[in-house]
Structures are given as structure tokens and as C-alpha cells.
Amino acid sequence: MKINILINKEPVMLEADPEMPLLWFIRDKANLKGTKFGCGKALCGACSLYVDGVLVRSCSFPVKMADGKKVTTIEGLSED
């Protein structure tokens, strides 16, 4: 499935399994390594990022749920 996401104000359109966790889409497909893997159970918060302004745990958030939305990672929080 083609996934279209605005990541840190940059459009990203990549092929991915719709059930892939957003964490792995961000890290492995979009090559943004600031978002970290922690527990893998949405408990620790290491993988947290914003989807349309709502804080989510990306390790348990299917990438299909972010399709067409704005995602902000740690890299997008500050220009410096």
C-alpha cells in the first residue's frame, strides 16, 4: 500500500505494509532515527510522536492510521 504522510513538514510517499508499526516506517522507510524503540508494548514512551497533534506510541500504531496525516517526530520539534 502507498502511504502518504507529512513528516516534519516534508511529504513522504512510500510503499509499506499497512499493518507495519509507524515506528518502523519512520525509522526504516523514512530513515529518521530519532524516534526510539523501547518496550514494544506502548508502555515506556520511547517511541512517542505526534500524529495530527495527538501524542501516540508509534510502536503499536499501524502506519495505515497515519496515512494522509501530519506526523511530528523528535527531529521536527526544533529547527536547531
C-alpha angles and dihedrals in degrees: 000000000000110000119203115194134160101225115189089339092307120111114238123188115178139151114252143152104267090226093054111119111255088236092067093042089054095044104035105027102030092033096226107143101182094090106080136209112235124155100346090222101086091251109105102046098225090125096048120138138151124264110189088338096309118116110236136175101242095200090072100029113099112229090231087069090060095049109126093009138111115254125192119195129185088272090059097052095081135018090215 
